[in-house]
Amino acid sequence: MNRIKHHVKKGDQVEVISGNFRGSSGRILAVYPGKQRVLVEGVRIIKKHLRKSQDNPSGKIAEREGPIHISNVRLLEREKSEKDSKSDKGKKGKRAQRGEATSKEG
């Protein structure tokens, strides 16, 4: 099984750079790597007609996001996880210590 890697992932802040929704931006809700598509929050709102059921006794027209091609989005800001922020703090501290030690010797 090969895993397809893309430039964006779930939770990232992106901007649509081409197509009918150019200029709009939002957070990525889902990535479909096999189809090369992403769901962006608030972009390409489609209306889905739902038939009558116990949940919707009179039926319903639901609005939800539709997928757009992954090449039409540009990464604005990567989502920071707790793991990333902890590792960044550790790296910054170590760099400063090494820098101070070398400057005193020279």
Wavefront OBJ file of the C-alpha trace (Angstrom):
o trace
v 0.000 0.000 0.000
v 1.449 3.306 -1.079
v 0.505 6.459 0.773
v 0.070 9.557 -1.350
v 1.485 12.657 0.339
v 0.162 16.137 -0.446
v 1.131 19.696 0.465
v -1.899 20.166 2.739
v -3.535 18.159 5.496
v -6.629 18.260 7.674
v -6.857 21.386 9.838
v -4.605 23.585 7.683
v -5.694 27.099 6.699
v -5.784 27.367 2.882
v -6.751 29.792 0.123
v -8.388 28.792 -3.179
v -6.140 30.050 -5.986
v -8.075 28.990 -9.106
v -11.501 27.938 -10.278
v -14.966 29.309 -9.516
v -14.156 29.820 -5.830
v -10.871 31.717 -6.314
v -10.021 34.094 -3.471
v -12.022 32.323 -0.769
v -10.234 30.727 2.164
v -11.013 28.332 4.985
v -9.866 25.383 7.045
v -9.499 21.900 5.521
v -12.145 19.507 6.848
v -11.063 16.375 4.953
v -8.480 15.207 2.408
v -9.176 12.478 -0.168
v -5.693 11.578 -1.464
v -6.859 8.886 -3.890
v -9.150 11.332 -5.672
v -6.772 14.301 -5.111
v -9.563 16.373 -3.567
v -10.101 18.354 -0.372
v -13.098 19.703 1.543
v -12.592 23.347 2.537
v -14.827 24.939 5.164
v -17.274 27.406 3.584
v -16.146 26.765 -0.014
v -18.330 25.156 -2.726
v -21.520 24.869 -0.696
v -23.824 22.360 -2.402
v -27.454 21.553 -1.663
v -28.256 17.898 -1.002
v -31.905 16.864 -1.149
v -32.793 14.358 1.578
v -35.865 12.172 1.345
v -38.430 11.786 4.109
v -37.301 9.713 7.090
v -37.839 9.443 10.824
v -35.187 12.115 11.374
v -36.684 14.434 8.705
v -40.447 13.738 8.520
v -40.975 16.351 5.802
v -37.666 15.888 3.978
v -34.869 18.431 3.932
v -32.496 20.363 1.703
v -29.122 20.168 3.471
v -26.224 22.470 2.614
v -22.692 21.095 2.884
v -19.230 21.597 1.431
v -18.295 19.912 -1.825
v -14.787 18.706 -2.711
v -12.403 20.749 -4.859
v -9.159 19.657 -6.514
v -6.109 19.755 -4.266
v -4.056 21.695 -6.840
v -6.497 24.623 -6.549
v -5.560 25.386 -2.929
v -2.533 27.139 -1.437
v -1.352 26.608 2.122
v -1.641 29.762 4.256
v -0.955 28.402 7.723
v -0.150 24.921 8.990
v -2.106 23.747 12.036
v 0.123 23.579 15.124
v -0.269 20.488 17.254
v 0.886 20.194 20.860
v 3.640 17.837 19.774
v 5.062 20.391 17.305
v 5.013 23.286 19.759
v 6.808 21.232 22.439
v 9.548 20.149 20.044
v 10.063 23.734 18.830
v 10.592 24.982 22.383
v 13.161 22.274 23.053
v 15.102 23.011 19.866
v 15.238 26.765 20.497
v 16.639 26.255 24.001
v 19.357 23.871 22.822
v 20.417 26.179 20.002
v 20.799 29.109 22.367
v 22.953 27.074 24.772
v 25.258 25.867 22.024
v 25.604 29.396 20.641
v 26.524 30.840 24.017
v 29.159 28.189 24.682
v 30.907 28.745 21.327
v 30.891 32.546 21.635
v 32.578 32.445 25.085
v 35.375 30.182 23.876
v 36.212 32.261 20.784
l 1 2 3 4 5 6 7 8 9 10 11 12 13 14 15 16 17 18 19 20 21 22 23 24 25 26 27 28 29 30 31 32 33 34 35 36 37 38 39 40 41 42 43 44 45 46 47 48 49 50 51 52 53 54 55 56 57 58 59 60 61 62 63 64 65 66 67 68 69 70 71 72 73 74 75 76 77 78 79 80 81 82 83 84 85 86 87 88 89 90 91 92 93 94 95 96 97 98 99 100 101 102 103 104 105 106
